[in-house]
Amino acid sequence: MEFRYGSKHHYGVTLLVLAALLVSLFPAHARAAATGSSTDKALRPFPQHMSYAAGSIKPSHVSQKQMDKEVKLLYDQYKKKYIKANPYDKSQYYIWYNDGGWNGDAITVSEAHGYGMMITALMAGHDKEAKKLYDGMYRFFRAHPSTLHPDLMAWQQADRDGAIVDVNGTDSAIDGDMDIAYSLLLADKQWGSGGSINYRAEALKVINAIIESEVHPEHFHLQLGDWVPGSEGDPDFKGATRPSDFMLQHMKEFYKATGDERWLNVIETTYGIVNDVFKTYSPAIGLLPDFLYRDKDGAYKPVSEFKWNTESGYFLESEFDGAYNYNSCRTPWRIGTDYLLTGDKSAQGQLTALNGFVKGKHDEPGQIWSGYSLDGKTKLSEWDGGLDFTAPMMVSAMIDSSNQQWLNDLWDYHTDAANPTAVEWSYYYGNSIRLLSMIVVSGNWWSPTGVASADIAGHEAEKAIVDSLLKGIFNGYPNGAFKPDAAISRAEFAVALDKALKLEGAGTTQLPYSDADAIKPWALGAVSRLEQVGVLDSVYGDASAPSSFRPAESISRGEAAVLLANAKKLELGEVGITTGFADDASIPEWAKPSVRALGDAGVPFFQPAEKSAGTEAGSARSFGATTALTRAEAAVLLSSL
């Protein structure tokens, strides 16, 4: 394939990185999104069988079919017991959470609602009613807004005097809001956003409300709810954060969905808190406390390090607020899921220490304590083996093969096949956390934005790929892979470049290609827009045939050079110019001016000299103009522009 290189029609590159595989990987959803339609059919039906981070494991003693069966069984029980229709409005559903009877007349909280919305979106395909239930939960969420921000949910509801009303304050709790936002991103990919509910638009509203009302505007830590900015007195709660809210994969999805760079600050801050607290307070144990508070020196410390001017003398919930208790029992699931889905090793040390401590202290899962002091020595409850404390340990165990037998034991402890544990025998909190953890462990938790790509850990282009995923330029494959060394097709390259340039409009209606009919609908608009602004500037065929596009063929380095030089509006030299590469003679004449111009512009990929250590110049290297450009090379190449 050859591109005309002398055109005066160019367009500037405005982003740092280049996408490769986009909506073509999600054809059904792409069609729904393109037409503005929606469907009741699950586009990402359960089971999904994701590929997680390199080196991670799953239970090895049961088949994938058996794992899926166990998750389905638990979901069916969960649905029967906890998903309830609003008796006063049959179009609404909520998650009943008071089966323990310790919450008075309350029937649900936003935490439970977020769990339920994620679960139904993930289980669509198994449950034919999933969309109906999900939409009913969405309507319940919207019927109970926080009085401080209409796009966040009031944290608790009760059934009183013939109506479901908000009780015990009408403000929000961040954990429920974050899960609701994530579920809306899932729903967008599961059913499309062209129906009565624009899931994606609603997700963006909630995500933006979270960053505005539930994140510290200066220090970028997650706060407890939208009530915190207005809190007064001692404590004022502004410096407080809760590790069980550290949903790092959620935050990465939020950044990719919105492009709001404040989420990058939140992500960096959160990883920093995890590692600082772990190394300072529990270096050999890996336990995190229920609540942390930012001290005057800027360090985040367990709230037990402070004295609180409260009637009870403790910070918020109990005397164990500074220990690993009923909030932080969720951290192995929350932080472990990020590791598995994105391959990010920033919290690997904390997870590794936690795994080593728990499996070293206990012979079998049923012995796991329901609460620990941060040094791991003091037992906080008389109960052992609670699902809320044991189930998340399955997720953290998955990060390393040395935990294989421990993971197998944990799986058996939580399944009906090996250890009958029907939901009727436990309570809402443990049942919900177990189901969510087992969805992850069975390989059925997936990324709604494509930010999670598990096969890039350790790749030489990892940093550039992660950056491009976060910025929304690249998408991974539906099974969680990125395939960094795979080639990019011409059609995929065109779609990516169109997105990078943020071109608008329908483009030209007449494409000068003999095979225009072979360009799939998902790429047609991009090709048309690029042709219209002159970035493609037509593609030559051979001398005896009309020009052709050949959309399924891989794009070569030489061809990519021409497109990028066009897009950057570079001044090109005359035909016959030399590039300085060792294989200059094999670089097509039509590509040389672009390759040379990009090299002169300082783009390392197109600079022929490889510098040796201690020298200013090195020997010329080969360019490989006819070699297919890989996805990793594209990420590195364009991140350098």
N, C-alpha and C positions, 0 to 999 in steps of 0.2 A: 504494500500500500504506500502511495506517495502523496504528499500534500504539496500544493503550490506554496512556495516559500516567499514569493515576492510581493504578496498582496499588501496594500496599505490599510486593510481592514483588520484591526486588532482590538483586543479587549484586555484590560488589566486584571491580574490576579489579585484578589482581595483577601483570601484566607491563607493560612499557613500550611495546610495539609490537604492531600487529595484523597477523596473516597474512591473505592473500587467496586465493591459489591453492595448495591443498595436495594431498592424495592424489588428488583428482579428475584431476590431470594425469598420474597414473601408474595408470590403472585396473587393469591386470593385477596390478601389484605390490600395489596397495591391496587387491585382493580376497584375494591370498595372505596379506598381513599381517593382514587382518581375520579370516580364518578360521583363522589359525595354520598354514596349509598351506605347502607348498613345491612347486616344479616343476622338472623337468629342462629345460624350455623356457626359452630366453633371453628375458627381459623387456625387456632393453636390448641387442638383438643388434647386432653389428658389421655394417655401419657405422652410426654415429650422426650424423655431420655436424653438429657443434656450431657455434653462432654464438659467436665469441670477441669480445674487447673491441673497442669502437668504434675504427676506425682501423687495426686489425691487418690483416695480409694473409696470403694463402696463395700457393703457387706459381701463377703466372698462365699458364704456357705448357703446362700439362697439365690434362686434365679431372679432375673429382672421381672419375669412374669409374676413370681410370687410376691416380690416387693410391691408391684403395682396393685396386686390383689389386696394386700394388707392395707394399703392407703385407701383404696376404694371402700373397703369394709369400714374403716374408721370414719371416713367421710360420711357414709350412709348413716352411721350411728349418730355422728355429730349433727347432721342435718335434721334427723328425727327429733333429737333432744333440744337443740339450741336455736334453730332457725324458726322464728315465730312470726305469724302475720299480725299486724297491728289490728286489734279487735275493733277499732273505730275507723279504720281506713284500710280496706283490704288491698289497696295498691302498694302498701308499705310493708316491709319486713324489717325485723331487728334480731339481734343475737341476745337471747336470754342468758344472763350470767349469774343469777342468784340461786343456783341449785344448792349452794352451801347454806343458804338462809342467814348469812351474817351481814347482809346489806340492807336490812329493814325492808321497805317496800320498793326499793329500786329494782328495775328490771334489766337495765343495760347501762353500759358506759361506752364512750367513744373508742377506748382500747378494744373492747369486744367487737364493736362494729367494724373497726379496721381489719381485725382478724377475719371476720366473716366475709367482708368484701374481697379480700385477697384470696381466701380459700375458694369461694364460688367462682371467681374469675379463672383460677388455676384448674379447677375441676370440671370446667365446661368440656363437653364431649363425653365425659362419663355421665354427668347429670344433665339430662335434656332440659331440665327446668332452670339451669344455672343462670341464664340471662334474665329470666323473669324474676328470680330471687335477687339477683344482683341489682337490677333496676329498682326493685322495691326497696332494697337497702339504700340505694342512692337517694330515693325520694324521702326516706326516713331521715337520712343525714341532712338533707336540705330543709326538712321540716323542723330541725332542731339546731339552728345556727347559734354560735356564740354571740352574745350581745356586744362583744368587743370587736368582733370581725365576722361579717356575714359569710365568709368563705371557709370558716373553721367551725368545728362542731362543739356544741355545749357538751360537757364531759359526762353528765349522768342524767338518766331519765327514770321516772317512776310512773306507775299507773294509779292515778288518784282521781276520785270523783268523776269517773266516766271519761277520762282523757289521759293521754300520755304527756307528761309535762316534764320540763327541766327542773332538777332539784339540786340542792347543795351547791349553789352557785351556777351561773349561766355562762361561764367562760370555758376556755378550752384546755386540753391536755395534748402536748405535742406528739406523743406516741401514736394516739389514735389518728391525728391529722396526717402524720407522715405515712401511715399504712393506708389510709383512705386515698391519699394522693397517688401512692404507688399502685393501688388497685385500679385507679382510673386509667393509668398508663397501660396496665395489663388489659383492661376492658377495651381500650382503643385498638390494641393489636388482636384481641380475641374476637371482636364483633364489628369493628369499624365504627366510625364516629358520624356517619351520615344519617342516623335515625333520629328518634325523638330526643335522645341525649347525646350531645357532642362530648364524648368521654374525654377526648384530648383537651378540648377547650376548658372543660371543667377541671381537669387535672392541673392545668397551668394556673387556673385561679387559686386552687388550694396551695400549690407549690409557692406561688408568689406571696400568698398570705402568710405562709410559714416563715419565709425569709424576712418578711417585713415585721411580723408580730411575735415570732417565737425564737428568733436568733438574736443574740446580743449584737448590736450594731457596730460596736467597736472591737470587742474581743472575739467575736464570731464563734462563741460556743452555743450549743443548743440550750435553750431555756425550758422551763417546765411547762409553760403554756402562755397564752396571750395576756394573762393577768399579771405576769411578772413585771413588765415595764412600768406598770403603775403601782407596784407594791411599795409600801412605806414601812418604816419601823425597823425593828431588830428581831429577826432577820428581814432584810428587804427582798431576798431571793434573787436579786439581779445577778449575783455571782454564782448561782447554783446551776449545776448540770447533772444529768442522770445517765450513767453508762449504759443502762438498758435501752436508752434512746439512740445509741450510737449505731444507727442503721447506715453504714458506710456505703453499701451498694445502692440503697435508696438515694443517697445524696448524689452519687455519681449519675444515676438516672435523672435526677432533678436537674442537674447541671446540663446534661445533654439535651433534655427536653426544652429547657428555657434559654440556655446560653448565658445565664446570669453568673458572672464570674465570682460573685460573692460565695457561691457554693464551693468554689475551689478553696477559698479561705476557710470555710467551715470544715471541709474535708481535711485540710492540713492541720487545723487546730485540733480536730477530733483525734487523728492519729497521734499527734503530739501528746494529748492528754492521756491516752491509753498507755503509751510507752513511758511517760514520766511517772505516772502513778504506779504502774507495774514495777518499774525499776526501783522506785523509792520505797514502796510500802509492801510489795509482795514479790520480790525478785525471783524466788525459788518456787513460788506457788502459782502466780498468774491470776489470783483472784482480784476482782474489782469491786468497790463498794457500791451500795445502793445510790448514794448521793455524794457529790463532790462540791467543793466551794472554792472559788478563786480568791486566794489570799492577797494581801496588799503587795506582796512581792511578785505577784503574777503567777504563782504556782497554784495548781489545782490540788486540793487536799481532801481526804475523807472528812466528812462533816464532824466526825468524832474528834477531830483535832481542834475543834473550836468549842467555846462555851456559848450556849444559845439562851437568849433572854425570852424564853417561852414558859408557859405555865407548867408544861411537862418536863422541860429541861432538855428535851431532844429536838432535833431539827424540824422534822415534818411528820413522819409516820410512826416511828417507834424508836426504842433505845438502840435498835440495830441499824439505824440509818447509815452508819459509817462502816458497816460490815457487808459481807456477801450474803444477801438475804433474798427476799421474795421479788425484788426488782431485778437485781443483777444476775439472778439465776438464768435470765434470758440472754446474757452477753455471749456465751459460747455459740448460740444460734445466730445472733445478730452479726457478730464480728466474723464468725466462721463462714457464714454465707457469702460475705464480701470476698474473703480469700478464695473460696471455691469458684465463684462466678467470674471474678475479675483477675485472679492470679496475683493480686497485689500483696506483697509480702511485708508490708509495713507493720502489721500486728502479728507476724508469725512468731516472734519470740514470746509474746504474752500467751498465745494459744498453745505453743509447745510446752511452756512451763505448766500451764493449767492441765493439759493432758497428762503430763508426767506425774503431777501431784495426785490427781484423782485416781488414776489407775494404780499408782504406787501405794496409796493409802487404803484402798478398798479392794477386796478380793473379787467382788461381783457387784453389779449395778445396784442391787437392792440395798446395799450398805451405804450408798452415797447419802451424806447428811443433807437435811433440809436447812441449810444455813451454816456458814463458817465465819469465824473471825478472819481478818486478812492474813494472819500468820498461819492459818489452817489448823490451829490447835484447839480452838474452843467450838463446841457444838452448840448451835443456837436453838435447836428444837429437839424434842423427843422423837420426832418422826424421821424415819429413814426411807429412802427409795421413792420419794414423791416425784411424780411425773414431771412437775415443773422444774425440778432440779436435775433429773436424770436425762430427759429427752434432749435438751440442748447439747449435752455432752456427746451425743451421737454426731452432731454436726462438726464440732471441733475435732473429734477423733478422726475425721475424714482427711485431715490435711497431710497425714504421713502414714506410710505403710507399716511403720513400727507399731501402730495402734490397731492392726488388723484384727487380732483376736478380741481385743477390748471392744472394738466396734461391733464385731459379730455378737458378742455377749449383750451389748447394749440394744442391738436390734431385736434380739430374741426377747429381752426383758419387756419391750414395748409392743410386741405383736400378739395377736390372738392365737397364732399358730403354736407358738412356743410357751407363752405365758398369758393365759386368757385375761384380757384387760379391757373389757367392754366399757364404753363411756359411762354406763350406768353405775360403774363401780368407783368412779372418781368424780371430780368436780370440773366446772367450766375451765378454770385457769390451766390446770394440768392437761386436760383433754385438748384444749386449743393449741397449747405449746407443743404437745406431742404430735398432733396432726401436722402442724406447720413444719416441725423438724423432720418428720418422716417424708413429707413432700420433697424436702431438700435432699435427704439421704437417699431416696429412691431415684434421684436424678431428674426430678420433675419440676424444679424451680427454674424459672427462666427470666431473661432480661427483656423488658418491654421496649427498650430503646436500642438494643444491640450494643450497649456499652460494655457488656460482659463478654470477654473473649479469653478463653482459658488456655489456649495453646501458644501464648506469646511469652510466658514467663521464661526468662533466661535468653530470649532471642536478642541478638545484637541491636535490633531496631525496637526493642520493647518500649523505651521511653517515648519515641516518636509515635508509635502505634497507640499507646495509651492516651497520649495527648490528642491524637486525632479522633479516637473513640469518644473521649470526653467532649470534644468540640462538636461532635455530631457529624463529622465529615465521613468517617468510615462506619460501616455497620458490620457486625459479625454474622455468621451463618445461624440459621434457626437452632442448631444443636449446640450453640455456644462456642463454636470454633471460629478462628479468624483466618486460618490458612495463610500465614504471612508469606510463605514462599510460593504460593500459587500465582499463576499469571492472570493478568487483567485483560478481559476481552475489550474490543473496540467499543462495543455498545456500553459496557460498564464504565469505561474510561470517559465516554461522552457524557453519561449521566452524572458522573462524579465532577467533571469539569464544569458542567452546567450549574451544579449546586455550589461549587466553589466560587464561581463568578456571580452567583445570585441573579442570573438572567431571568427576566420576566417576559410575559407575552406568549403568544402561540408560536412564534417563529415563522419561518417561511412555509408556504403551503406547497411549494414545488421543490422537491429534493432532486439534485442532479445525479442520482445514482440509479443504475439499472436494476439494482436489487433493493430498492427502497421498501418494497413490500415485505422483505425479510426482516426489517427492523421492527422489533416487538413494540407494542403500545407503551410499555413502561419506559422505553428509551426514545420513542419517536419525538416527543416534545423537546427533549434535550438536544437531540441531533438537529432538529429544525431551528432551535434558537442559536446554537453554535454556528450553524451554516449561515444564518441570517446576519450575524455580526462579524462574519469573516474569520472566526477562529479556525474552523475546519478548512475554509477556503478551497473546498472541493477535494476530492480524492481521485487520483489517477487510477485508471485500470491499465491493462496492457495496451500495446499499440493497436491491437486489432479489435478491441472491445470498448464499449462505453465505460465510463468510470463506475466503480462499484465500491460499496462500503464494507461488505463482508462483516457484519456486526458480531458474529460469534468467534471470529478469529482473535488471537491474542495480539495486543498492541506491542510493538517493538520499542526499544529504547530510542532508536532514531526517529520513529514516528511520534513518540511522546515529546521528543525534543522540539519538533516542528510546532506542535500544538502549544507547548508551553512558551516558546519564543513568541508565537503569535499572540497568545494571551497576555504576555508581559509587555507587548508593544516594543520589542527590542529592534534596534536598527540592525539589519542584516547585511553582511558583506556580499560580494559578487560570487557567482558560481566559479568553482575552481579554487576557492580559499582552502587552506590547510587547517587542520584542527590541532595538530601537535600530538595526537594519540599514536601509540605504536602501530595500531591497525588502521591508520588513516586511509590507506589505500582501499580498505574494504568498506569504509563508510560511504553510503550512497551520496552522490553529488548534491542531490536535493536536500539532504539532511545536514551537510557540513556547515552551511552558514548559521543554522540554528544552534547546532552543537557548539560552534565557536563563540557565538554571541552569548550563550548561557555561561560558558566558561569564563569569558571576559567579564561577565557581570558578577563573577565570584561564586557561582553555584558549584560547590565541591564535586558533585556528581559529574559535572561536565568539564572539570579541570584535569588536564592530561598528566601533570607531574605528581607523582607520589613522593612526598617529602620523607626523607629518612631521618632518624633521630640524630640531632646535633648538626643537621645540615639545612641550608636554606632551599636547596633544590634537590630533586630526586629524578629517577629515571621515568621515562614516559610509560604509562600503562595503557592497556587496551580498553576500548570503549564498548565493543560488542554491540554495534548498532542494530543488528538483526536479532539480538537476544530478546526474549519476551521480558517486559517489565513486570516485576513482582509487586504484590501488595505492600510488602515491607519496604521495598525500594521506593515506591511511590510516597509512602509516609515520610521516610527520611528525606527524600528529595524535596518535597514541597514544604516540609517543616523548616528547611534551610533558606527558603526564599524570603 
